[in-house]
Amino acid sequence: MRRRPKMDPKARQLALAIGAGRVAMGLTILLATRPALRGMGFGTTDASGEALAKLGGGRDLALGAMTLAARDDRQALRTAILVSGACDAADALSLGLSAGRPETRQAGIGGVIAGSGAAAACVWAWKRL
């Protein structure tokens, strides 16, 4: 009988921390959209900008919940953290494009740093799970 490799406890802990962070961020964006946007370096926005931010908050909430739900299933956790990392990489790219405009430069630079770091952490965890 083939033995399944065990999960690396540090990688699992990081994956669950990322999942919990996503849940917290998603809830914050959904429930306190304007303060969350200010905290991320965005200026004032209209109802359309807030609606788009809430979409992102919902996505983060769903990804975080999926990651936490997969905590005891190695393959599911690997899949969840890989999807999470892909979304972080896409966020870094998207916000990097925003860094070219003066009104979104601060948020864009912060998004590149945070998104790239989160994507790298997800890849590290994925490889070790």
N, CA, C and O atoms as a GROMACS GRO file, in nm:
protein
  516
    1MET      N    1   0.084  -0.118   0.000
    1MET     CA    2   0.000   0.000   0.000
    1MET      C    3   0.089   0.125   0.000
    1MET      O    4   0.183   0.135   0.078
    2ARG      N    5   0.058   0.218  -0.088
    2ARG     CA    6   0.135   0.342  -0.098
    2ARG      C    7   0.100   0.436   0.016
    2ARG      O    8  -0.017   0.453   0.051
    3ARG      N    9   0.202   0.495   0.073
    3ARG     CA   10   0.180   0.592   0.179
    3ARG      C   11   0.170   0.731   0.120
    3ARG      O   12   0.248   0.770   0.033
    4ARG      N   13   0.072   0.805   0.169
    4ARG     CA   14   0.059   0.944   0.125
    4ARG      C   15   0.154   1.029   0.205
    4ARG      O   16   0.167   1.011   0.326
    5PRO      N   17   0.222   1.122   0.139
    5PRO     CA   18   0.312   1.209   0.214
    5PRO      C   19   0.234   1.291   0.316
    5PRO      O   20   0.120   1.331   0.292
    6LYS      N   21   0.298   1.316   0.429
    6LYS     CA   22   0.236   1.398   0.532
    6LYS      C   23   0.252   1.546   0.497
    6LYS      O   24   0.344   1.586   0.426
    7MET      N   25   0.160   1.623   0.549
    7MET     CA   26   0.169   1.767   0.530
    7MET      C   27   0.282   1.824   0.614
    7MET      O   28   0.301   1.784   0.728
    8ASP      N   29   0.355   1.917   0.557
    8ASP     CA   30   0.455   1.991   0.633
    8ASP      C   31   0.379   2.083   0.729
    8ASP      O   32   0.298   2.164   0.685
    9PRO      N   33   0.403   2.071   0.860
    9PRO     CA   34   0.325   2.150   0.955
    9PRO      C   35   0.344   2.302   0.939
    9PRO      O   36   0.250   2.378   0.960
   10LYS      N   37   0.464   2.344   0.901
   10LYS     CA   38   0.486   2.488   0.881
   10LYS      C   39   0.411   2.539   0.758
   10LYS      O   40   0.354   2.648   0.760
   11ALA      N   41   0.411   2.460   0.653
   11ALA     CA   42   0.338   2.498   0.531
   11ALA      C   43   0.188   2.501   0.559
   11ALA      O   44   0.118   2.590   0.512
   12ARG      N   45   0.140   2.403   0.634
   12ARG     CA   46  -0.002   2.400   0.670
   12ARG      C   47  -0.038   2.522   0.754
   12ARG      O   48  -0.140   2.586   0.731
   13GLN      N   49   0.047   2.554   0.850
   13GLN     CA   50   0.022   2.670   0.936
   13GLN      C   51   0.019   2.798   0.854
   13GLN      O   52  -0.067   2.884   0.876
   14LEU      N   53   0.111   2.811   0.759
   14LEU     CA   54   0.112   2.930   0.674
   14LEU      C   55  -0.014   2.936   0.587
   14LEU      O   56  -0.075   3.041   0.573
   15ALA      N   57  -0.052   2.823   0.530
   15ALA     CA   58  -0.172   2.819   0.446
   15ALA      C   59  -0.295   2.859   0.526
   15ALA      O   60  -0.379   2.934   0.476
   16LEU      N   61  -0.306   2.810   0.649
   16LEU     CA   62  -0.421   2.845   0.732
   16LEU      C   63  -0.416   2.991   0.776
   16LEU      O   64  -0.521   3.055   0.788
   17ALA      N   65  -0.297   3.044   0.799
   17ALA     CA   66  -0.285   3.187   0.832
   17ALA      C   67  -0.327   3.273   0.713
   17ALA      O   68  -0.394   3.375   0.730
   18ILE      N   69  -0.288   3.232   0.594
   18ILE     CA   70  -0.329   3.305   0.473
   18ILE      C   71  -0.481   3.298   0.459
   18ILE      O   72  -0.545   3.398   0.428
   19GLY      N   73  -0.538   3.180   0.482
   19GLY     CA   74  -0.683   3.165   0.474
   19GLY      C   75  -0.755   3.253   0.575
   19GLY      O   76  -0.852   3.320   0.541
   20ALA      N   77  -0.707   3.255   0.698
   20ALA     CA   78  -0.768   3.338   0.802
   20ALA      C   79  -0.753   3.487   0.768
   20ALA      O   80  -0.846   3.565   0.789
   21GLY      N   81  -0.637   3.524   0.717
   21GLY     CA   82  -0.616   3.663   0.676
   21GLY      C   83  -0.711   3.704   0.564
   21GLY      O   84  -0.762   3.816   0.563
   22ARG      N   85  -0.735   3.613   0.472
   22ARG     CA   86  -0.829   3.642   0.363
   22ARG      C   87  -0.970   3.660   0.416
   22ARG      O   88  -1.042   3.749   0.371
   23VAL      N   89  -1.011   3.576   0.509
   23VAL     CA   90  -1.144   3.590   0.568
   23VAL      C   91  -1.156   3.726   0.636
   23VAL      O   92  -1.255   3.796   0.617
   24ALA      N   93  -1.055   3.763   0.714
   24ALA     CA   94  -1.057   3.891   0.784
   24ALA      C   95  -1.060   4.008   0.686
   24ALA      O   96  -1.136   4.103   0.703
   25MET      N   97  -0.977   4.001   0.584
   25MET     CA   98  -0.973   4.108   0.485
   25MET      C   99  -1.105   4.116   0.408
   25MET      O  100  -1.157   4.226   0.385
   26GLY      N  101  -1.159   4.003   0.370
   26GLY     CA  102  -1.285   4.001   0.297
   26GLY      C  103  -1.397   4.060   0.379
   26GLY      O  104  -1.476   4.141   0.328
   27LEU      N  105  -1.406   4.022   0.506
   27LEU     CA  106  -1.510   4.078   0.593
   27LEU      C  107  -1.493   4.228   0.611
   27LEU      O  108  -1.590   4.304   0.609
   28THR      N  109  -1.368   4.272   0.629
   28THR     CA  110  -1.342   4.414   0.645
   28THR      C  111  -1.385   4.492   0.522
   28THR      O  112  -1.450   4.597   0.533
   29ILE      N  113  -1.350   4.442   0.406
   29ILE     CA  114  -1.387   4.512   0.282
   29ILE      C  115  -1.539   4.512   0.263
   29ILE      O  116  -1.595   4.612   0.218
   30LEU      N  117  -1.604   4.403   0.296
   30LEU     CA  118  -1.749   4.397   0.281
   30LEU      C  119  -1.822   4.486   0.381
   30LEU      O  120  -1.921   4.551   0.346
   31LEU      N  121  -1.775   4.491   0.504
   31LEU     CA  122  -1.848   4.560   0.610
   31LEU      C  123  -1.801   4.704   0.634
   31LEU      O  124  -1.878   4.786   0.686
   32ALA      N  125  -1.679   4.735   0.597
   32ALA     CA  126  -1.625   4.871   0.617
   32ALA      C  127  -1.547   4.910   0.491
   32ALA      O  128  -1.425   4.930   0.496
   33THR      N  129  -1.618   4.920   0.382
   33THR     CA  130  -1.553   4.937   0.251
   33THR      C  131  -1.469   5.063   0.242
   33THR      O  132  -1.352   5.057   0.203
   34ARG      N  133  -1.523   5.175   0.277
   34ARG     CA  134  -1.447   5.300   0.264
   34ARG      C  135  -1.321   5.302   0.350
   34ARG      O  136  -1.214   5.334   0.299
   35PRO      N  137  -1.330   5.268   0.480
   35PRO     CA  138  -1.206   5.264   0.559
   35PRO      C  139  -1.104   5.162   0.506
   35PRO      O  140  -0.984   5.187   0.509
   36ALA      N  141  -1.153   5.049   0.457
   36ALA     CA  142  -1.063   4.949   0.402
   36ALA      C  143  -0.990   5.003   0.279
   36ALA      O  144  -0.870   4.984   0.265
   37LEU      N  145  -1.062   5.070   0.192
   37LEU     CA  146  -1.000   5.128   0.073
   37LEU      C  147  -0.897   5.235   0.110
   37LEU      O  148  -0.790   5.242   0.050
   38ARG      N  149  -0.930   5.318   0.209
   38ARG     CA  150  -0.833   5.418   0.255
   38ARG      C  151  -0.709   5.351   0.311
   38ARG      O  152  -0.596   5.395   0.286
   39GLY      N  153  -0.729   5.243   0.387
   39GLY     CA  154  -0.617   5.169   0.444
   39GLY      C  155  -0.527   5.106   0.340
   39GLY      O  156  -0.408   5.084   0.364
   40MET      N  157  -0.583   5.076   0.224
   40MET     CA  158  -0.504   5.018   0.115
   40MET      C  159  -0.443   5.124   0.024
   40MET      O  160  -0.378   5.092  -0.075
   41GLY      N  161  -0.465   5.252   0.059
   41GLY     CA  162  -0.402   5.359  -0.017
   41GLY      C  163  -0.486   5.419  -0.126
   41GLY      O  164  -0.437   5.502  -0.203
   42PHE      N  165  -0.612   5.379  -0.136
   42PHE     CA  166  -0.700   5.438  -0.235
   42PHE      C  167  -0.761   5.566  -0.179
   42PHE      O  168  -0.783   5.577  -0.058
   43GLY      N  169  -0.788   5.659  -0.265
   43GLY     CA  170  -0.854   5.782  -0.225
   43GLY      C  171  -1.005   5.761  -0.221
   43GLY      O  172  -1.053   5.648  -0.207
   44THR      N  173  -1.076   5.868  -0.234
   44THR     CA  174  -1.222   5.858  -0.234
   44THR      C  175  -1.267   5.788  -0.361
   44THR      O  176  -1.199   5.789  -0.463
   45THR      N  177  -1.384   5.727  -0.352
   45THR     CA  178  -1.438   5.656  -0.466
   45THR      C  179  -1.589   5.674  -0.470
   45THR      O  180  -1.650   5.720  -0.374
   46ASP      N  181  -1.647   5.638  -0.580
   46ASP     CA  182  -1.793   5.648  -0.593
   46ASP      C  183  -1.856   5.512  -0.566
   46ASP      O  184  -1.788   5.417  -0.526
   47ALA      N  185  -1.986   5.503  -0.587
   47ALA     CA  186  -2.058   5.379  -0.559
   47ALA      C  187  -2.008   5.264  -0.645
   47ALA      O  188  -2.005   5.150  -0.600
   48SER      N  189  -1.968   5.292  -0.768
   48SER     CA  190  -1.916   5.186  -0.856
   48SER      C  191  -1.785   5.129  -0.801
   48SER      O  192  -1.765   5.007  -0.800
   49GLY      N  193  -1.696   5.217  -0.755
   49GLY     CA  194  -1.570   5.171  -0.697
   49GLY      C  195  -1.592   5.090  -0.571
   49GLY      O  196  -1.523   4.990  -0.548
   50GLU      N  197  -1.688   5.132  -0.490
   50GLU     CA  198  -1.719   5.056  -0.369
   50GLU      C  199  -1.777   4.919  -0.403
   50GLU      O  200  -1.745   4.819  -0.338
   51ALA      N  201  -1.862   4.915  -0.504
   51ALA     CA  202  -1.921   4.786  -0.545
   51ALA      C  203  -1.812   4.690  -0.594
   51ALA      O  204  -1.815   4.572  -0.562
   52LEU      N  205  -1.716   4.741  -0.672
   52LEU     CA  206  -1.607   4.656  -0.719
   52LEU      C  207  -1.520   4.610  -0.603
   52LEU      O  208  -1.475   4.496  -0.601
   53ALA      N  209  -1.496   4.698  -0.507
   53ALA     CA  210  -1.418   4.659  -0.388
   53ALA      C  211  -1.490   4.548  -0.313
   53ALA      O  212  -1.427   4.453  -0.266
   54LYS      N  213  -1.622   4.558  -0.301
   54LYS     CA  214  -1.700   4.455  -0.232
   54LYS      C  215  -1.692   4.321  -0.306
   54LYS      O  216  -1.692   4.216  -0.243
   55LEU      N  217  -1.686   4.325  -0.438
   55LEU     CA  218  -1.665   4.201  -0.514
   55LEU      C  219  -1.534   4.135  -0.473
   55LEU      O  220  -1.528   4.014  -0.450
   56GLY      N  221  -1.430   4.216  -0.465
   56GLY     CA  222  -1.300   4.163  -0.422
   56GLY      C  223  -1.306   4.111  -0.279
   56GLY      O  224  -1.244   4.009  -0.248
   57GLY      N  225  -1.379   4.180  -0.193
   57GLY     CA  226  -1.394   4.133  -0.056
   57GLY      C  227  -1.466   4.000  -0.050
   57GLY      O  228  -1.429   3.912   0.028
   58GLY      N  229  -1.568   3.985  -0.130
   58GLY     CA  230  -1.640   3.858  -0.136
   58GLY      C  231  -1.550   3.746  -0.186
   58GLY      O  232  -1.557   3.633  -0.136
   59ARG      N  233  -1.468   3.777  -0.284
   59ARG     CA  234  -1.375   3.677  -0.337
   59ARG      C  235  -1.276   3.635  -0.229
   59ARG      O  236  -1.250   3.516  -0.212
   60ASP      N  237  -1.221   3.732  -0.155
   60ASP     CA  238  -1.126   3.699  -0.050
   60ASP      C  239  -1.192   3.617   0.061
   60ASP      O  240  -1.132   3.523   0.113
   61LEU      N  241  -1.314   3.652   0.095
   61LEU     CA  242  -1.387   3.577   0.197
   61LEU      C  243  -1.408   3.431   0.151
   61LEU      O  244  -1.387   3.338   0.229
   62ALA      N  245  -1.448   3.413   0.027
   62ALA     CA  246  -1.470   3.278  -0.025
   62ALA      C  247  -1.340   3.198  -0.033
   62ALA      O  248  -1.338   3.080   0.004
   63LEU      N  249  -1.233   3.260  -0.082
   63LEU     CA  250  -1.104   3.190  -0.090
   63LEU      C  251  -1.053   3.151   0.048
   63LEU      O  252  -1.002   3.041   0.069
   64GLY      N  253  -1.067   3.243   0.143
   64GLY     CA  254  -1.022   3.214   0.279
   64GLY      C  255  -1.102   3.101   0.341
   64GLY      O  256  -1.045   3.012   0.404
   65ALA      N  257  -1.233   3.105   0.324
   65ALA     CA  258  -1.318   2.999   0.379
   65ALA      C  259  -1.285   2.865   0.315
   65ALA      O  260  -1.281   2.762   0.383
   66MET      N  261  -1.261   2.864   0.185
   66MET     CA  262  -1.226   2.740   0.114
   66MET      C  263  -1.094   2.684   0.169
   66MET      O  264  -1.080   2.564   0.188
   67THR      N  265  -0.999   2.771   0.194
   67THR     CA  266  -0.869   2.728   0.246
   67THR      C  267  -0.884   2.669   0.386
   67THR      O  268  -0.830   2.563   0.416
   68LEU      N  269  -0.958   2.738   0.471
   68LEU     CA  270  -0.978   2.689   0.607
   68LEU      C  271  -1.055   2.557   0.609
   68LEU      O  272  -1.027   2.469   0.690
   69ALA      N  273  -1.152   2.544   0.520
   69ALA     CA  274  -1.231   2.420   0.514
   69ALA      C  275  -1.146   2.301   0.469
   69ALA      O  276  -1.178   2.186   0.501
   70ALA      N  277  -1.040   2.327   0.396
   70ALA     CA  278  -0.954   2.220   0.343
   70ALA      C  279  -0.840   2.185   0.439
   70ALA      O  280  -0.749   2.112   0.401
   71ARG      N  281  -0.844   2.234   0.559
   71ARG     CA  282  -0.730   2.225   0.652
   71ARG      C  283  -0.680   2.083   0.678
   71ARG      O  284  -0.562   2.064   0.706
   72ASP      N  285  -0.766   1.984   0.669
   72ASP     CA  286  -0.724   1.846   0.699
   72ASP      C  287  -0.712   1.757   0.576
   72ASP      O  288  -0.687   1.637   0.588
   73ASP      N  289  -0.729   1.814   0.458
   73ASP     CA  290  -0.721   1.738   0.334
   73ASP      C  291  -0.605   1.795   0.252
   73ASP      O  292  -0.615   1.904   0.196
   74ARG      N  293  -0.496   1.721   0.246
   74ARG     CA  294  -0.373   1.770   0.183
   74ARG      C  295  -0.395   1.818   0.040
   74ARG      O  296  -0.353   1.928   0.004
   75GLN      N  297  -0.460   1.736  -0.042
   75GLN     CA  298  -0.480   1.775  -0.182
   75GLN      C  299  -0.570   1.897  -0.195
   75GLN      O  300  -0.542   1.987  -0.274
   76ALA      N  301  -0.677   1.901  -0.118
   76ALA     CA  302  -0.767   2.017  -0.124
   76ALA      C  303  -0.697   2.142  -0.075
   76ALA      O  304  -0.717   2.250  -0.132
   77LEU      N  305  -0.614   2.130   0.028
   77LEU     CA  306  -0.541   2.246   0.079
   77LEU      C  307  -0.439   2.295  -0.023
   77LEU      O  308  -0.420   2.415  -0.040
   78ARG      N  309  -0.373   2.201  -0.090
   78ARG     CA  310  -0.278   2.240  -0.196
   78ARG      C  311  -0.350   2.315  -0.308
   78ARG      O  312  -0.301   2.416  -0.358
   79THR      N  313  -0.467   2.265  -0.346
   79THR     CA  314  -0.544   2.332  -0.451
   79THR      C  315  -0.587   2.471  -0.406
   79THR      O  316  -0.574   2.568  -0.481
   80ALA      N  317  -0.638   2.481  -0.284
   80ALA     CA  318  -0.686   2.609  -0.233
   80ALA      C  319  -0.574   2.711  -0.225
   80ALA      O  320  -0.594   2.827  -0.262
   81ILE      N  321  -0.457   2.671  -0.179
   81ILE     CA  322  -0.348   2.767  -0.164
   81ILE      C  323  -0.290   2.804  -0.301
   81ILE      O  324  -0.240   2.915  -0.318
   82LEU      N  325  -0.296   2.714  -0.396
   82LEU     CA  326  -0.250   2.746  -0.531
   82LEU      C  327  -0.344   2.847  -0.597
   82LEU      O  328  -0.298   2.943  -0.660
   83VAL      N  329  -0.474   2.827  -0.583
   83VAL     CA  330  -0.572   2.922  -0.637
   83VAL      C  331  -0.556   3.057  -0.569
   83VAL      O  332  -0.561   3.161  -0.634
   84SER      N  333  -0.536   3.056  -0.439
   84SER     CA  334  -0.515   3.178  -0.363
   84SER      C  335  -0.392   3.254  -0.414
   84SER      O  336  -0.396   3.375  -0.433
   85GLY      N  337  -0.285   3.181  -0.437
   85GLY     CA  338  -0.163   3.243  -0.488
   85GLY      C  339  -0.181   3.299  -0.628
   85GLY      O  340  -0.126   3.405  -0.660
   86ALA      N  341  -0.256   3.229  -0.712
   86ALA     CA  342  -0.283   3.280  -0.846
   86ALA      C  343  -0.362   3.410  -0.840
   86ALA      O  344  -0.335   3.503  -0.917
   87CYS      N  345  -0.457   3.418  -0.749
   87CYS     CA  346  -0.534   3.543  -0.732
   87CYS      C  347  -0.444   3.654  -0.681
   87CYS      O  348  -0.458   3.769  -0.723
   88ASP      N  349  -0.352   3.622  -0.589
   88ASP     CA  350  -0.259   3.724  -0.540
   88ASP      C  351  -0.168   3.775  -0.651
   88ASP      O  352  -0.141   3.894  -0.660
   89ALA      N  353  -0.121   3.685  -0.735
   89ALA     CA  354  -0.037   3.726  -0.848
   89ALA      C  355  -0.116   3.815  -0.945
   89ALA      O  356  -0.063   3.915  -0.995
   90ALA      N  357  -0.241   3.778  -0.971
   90ALA     CA  358  -0.326   3.860  -1.058
   90ALA      C  359  -0.352   3.997  -0.996
   90ALA      O  360  -0.354   4.098  -1.066
   91ASP      N  361  -0.371   4.001  -0.864
   91ASP     CA  362  -0.389   4.129  -0.795
   91ASP      C  363  -0.264   4.215  -0.809
   91ASP      O  364  -0.274   4.335  -0.835
   92ALA      N  365  -0.147   4.154  -0.790
   92ALA     CA  366  -0.022   4.230  -0.802
   92ALA      C  367  -0.008   4.289  -0.942
   92ALA      O  368   0.032   4.404  -0.958
   93LEU      N  369  -0.040   4.211  -1.042
   93LEU     CA  370  -0.033   4.259  -1.180
   93LEU      C  371  -0.133   4.372  -1.203
   93LEU      O  372  -0.098   4.477  -1.258
   94SER      N  373  -0.256   4.351  -1.162
   94SER     CA  374  -0.360   4.451  -1.183
   94SER      C  375  -0.329   4.581  -1.111
   94SER      O  376  -0.342   4.690  -1.168
   95LEU      N  377  -0.287   4.570  -0.987
   95LEU     CA  378  -0.255   4.691  -0.911
   95LEU      C  379  -0.127   4.756  -0.962
   95LEU      O  380  -0.110   4.877  -0.952
   96GLY      N  381  -0.036   4.676  -1.015
   96GLY     CA  382   0.083   4.732  -1.078
   96GLY      C  383   0.048   4.821  -1.195
   96GLY      O  384   0.111   4.925  -1.216
   97LEU      N  385  -0.052   4.781  -1.271
   97LEU     CA  386  -0.098   4.865  -1.382
   97LEU      C  387  -0.158   4.996  -1.330
   97LEU      O  388  -0.152   5.099  -1.397
   98SER      N  389  -0.216   4.991  -1.210
   98SER     CA  390  -0.276   5.110  -1.150
   98SER      C  391  -0.170   5.207  -1.098
   98SER      O  392  -0.199   5.325  -1.078
   99ALA      N  393  -0.050   5.158  -1.075
   99ALA     CA  394   0.055   5.243  -1.018
   99ALA      C  395   0.099   5.352  -1.115
   99ALA      O  396   0.166   5.447  -1.074
  100GLY      N  397   0.062   5.341  -1.240
  100GLY     CA  398   0.100   5.441  -1.339
  100GLY      C  399   0.019   5.570  -1.332
  100GLY      O  400   0.055   5.670  -1.393
  101ARG      N  401  -0.091   5.567  -1.258
  101ARG     CA  402  -0.176   5.687  -1.246
  101ARG      C  403  -0.153   5.752  -1.110
  101ARG      O  404  -0.150   5.682  -1.008
  102PRO      N  405  -0.136   5.882  -1.107
  102PRO     CA  406  -0.107   5.950  -0.980
  102PRO      C  407  -0.211   5.923  -0.870
  102PRO      O  408  -0.174   5.907  -0.754
  103GLU      N  409  -0.338   5.917  -0.906
  103GLU     CA  410  -0.442   5.900  -0.804
  103GLU      C  411  -0.447   5.758  -0.746
  103GLU      O  412  -0.508   5.737  -0.641
  104THR      N  413  -0.385   5.663  -0.812
  104THR     CA  414  -0.384   5.526  -0.760
  104THR      C  415  -0.242   5.472  -0.741
  104THR      O  416  -0.223   5.353  -0.720
  105ARG      N  417  -0.144   5.559  -0.749
  105ARG     CA  418  -0.004   5.515  -0.739
  105ARG      C  419   0.026   5.447  -0.606
  105ARG      O  420   0.084   5.339  -0.603
  106GLN      N  421  -0.015   5.510  -0.495
  106GLN     CA  422   0.014   5.453  -0.364
  106GLN      C  423  -0.050   5.315  -0.348
  106GLN      O  424   0.016   5.221  -0.303
  107ALA      N  425  -0.175   5.302  -0.385
  107ALA     CA  426  -0.243   5.173  -0.375
  107ALA      C  427  -0.179   5.072  -0.470
  107ALA      O  428  -0.167   4.954  -0.436
  108GLY      N  429  -0.140   5.117  -0.587
  108GLY     CA  430  -0.078   5.027  -0.684
  108GLY      C  431   0.054   4.971  -0.634
  108GLY      O  432   0.078   4.851  -0.646
  109ILE      N  433   0.138   5.056  -0.580
  109ILE     CA  434   0.267   5.010  -0.529
  109ILE      C  435   0.247   4.916  -0.410
  109ILE      O  436   0.310   4.812  -0.402
  110GLY      N  437   0.158   4.955  -0.320
  110GLY     CA  438   0.129   4.868  -0.205
  110GLY      C  439   0.073   4.735  -0.250
  110GLY      O  440   0.106   4.631  -0.192
  111GLY      N  441  -0.012   4.737  -0.351
  111GLY     CA  442  -0.071   4.613  -0.402
  111GLY      C  443   0.031   4.521  -0.467
  111GLY      O  444   0.022   4.399  -0.453
  112VAL      N  445   0.128   4.579  -0.536
  112VAL     CA  446   0.234   4.498  -0.597
  112VAL      C  447   0.316   4.430  -0.488
  112VAL      O  448   0.347   4.311  -0.498
  113ILE      N  449   0.350   4.506  -0.386
  113ILE     CA  450   0.431   4.450  -0.277
  113ILE      C  451   0.354   4.341  -0.202
  113ILE      O  452   0.404   4.231  -0.182
  114ALA      N  453   0.231   4.373  -0.162
  114ALA     CA  454   0.151   4.277  -0.086
  114ALA      C  455   0.113   4.155  -0.171
  114ALA      O  456   0.125   4.042  -0.125
  115GLY      N  457   0.067   4.179  -0.293
  115GLY     CA  458   0.026   4.069  -0.379
  115GLY      C  459   0.141   3.977  -0.416
  115GLY      O  460   0.125   3.855  -0.416
  116SER      N  461   0.256   4.034  -0.447
  116SER     CA  462   0.373   3.952  -0.482
  116SER      C  463   0.420   3.870  -0.363
  116SER      O  464   0.451   3.752  -0.376
  117GLY      N  465   0.424   3.934  -0.246
  117GLY     CA  466   0.466   3.862  -0.126
  117GLY      C  467   0.370   3.748  -0.092
  117GLY      O  468   0.413   3.638  -0.058
  118ALA      N  469   0.240   3.776  -0.101
  118ALA     CA  470   0.141   3.673  -0.072
  118ALA      C  471   0.149   3.559  -0.174
  118ALA      O  472   0.138   3.442  -0.137
  119ALA      N  473   0.167   3.592  -0.301
  119ALA     CA  474   0.179   3.489  -0.404
  119ALA      C  475   0.301   3.401  -0.379
  119ALA      O  476   0.294   3.279  -0.393
  120ALA      N  477   0.412   3.463  -0.342
  120ALA     CA  478   0.534   3.386  -0.312
  120ALA      C  479   0.513   3.295  -0.191
  120ALA      O  480   0.557   3.180  -0.192
  121ALA      N  481   0.445   3.345  -0.089
  121ALA     CA  482   0.417   3.263   0.029
  121ALA      C  483   0.326   3.145  -0.006
  121ALA      O  484   0.345   3.034   0.045
  122CYS      N  485   0.231   3.168  -0.093
  122CYS     CA  486   0.141   3.060  -0.136
  122CYS      C  487   0.217   2.954  -0.214
  122CYS      O  488   0.195   2.835  -0.193
  123VAL      N  489   0.306   2.995  -0.301
  123VAL     CA  490   0.386   2.898  -0.378
  123VAL      C  491   0.474   2.816  -0.285
  123VAL      O  492   0.486   2.695  -0.301
  124TRP      N  493   0.536   2.883  -0.187
  124TRP     CA  494   0.620   2.813  -0.090
  124TRP      C  495   0.538   2.706  -0.016
  124TRP      O  496   0.580   2.591  -0.004
  125ALA      N  497   0.421   2.748   0.032
  125ALA     CA  498   0.336   2.653   0.106
  125ALA      C  499   0.290   2.539   0.014
  125ALA      O  500   0.292   2.423   0.053
  126TRP      N  501   0.249   2.573  -0.107
  126TRP     CA  502   0.202   2.471  -0.202
  126TRP      C  503   0.308   2.365  -0.229
  126TRP      O  504   0.278   2.246  -0.233
  127LYS      N  505   0.433   2.409  -0.246
  127LYS     CA  506   0.541   2.314  -0.273
  127LYS      C  507   0.566   2.220  -0.157
  127LYS      O  508   0.608   2.106  -0.176
  128ARG      N  509   0.542   2.268  -0.036
  128ARG     CA  510   0.575   2.188   0.084
  128ARG      C  511   0.458   2.109   0.141
  128ARG      O  512   0.476   2.023   0.227
  129LEU      N  513   0.337   2.138   0.092
  129LEU     CA  514   0.221   2.064   0.143
  129LEU      C  515   0.216   1.924   0.082
  129LEU      O  516   0.125   1.846   0.114
   0.00000   0.00000   0.00000
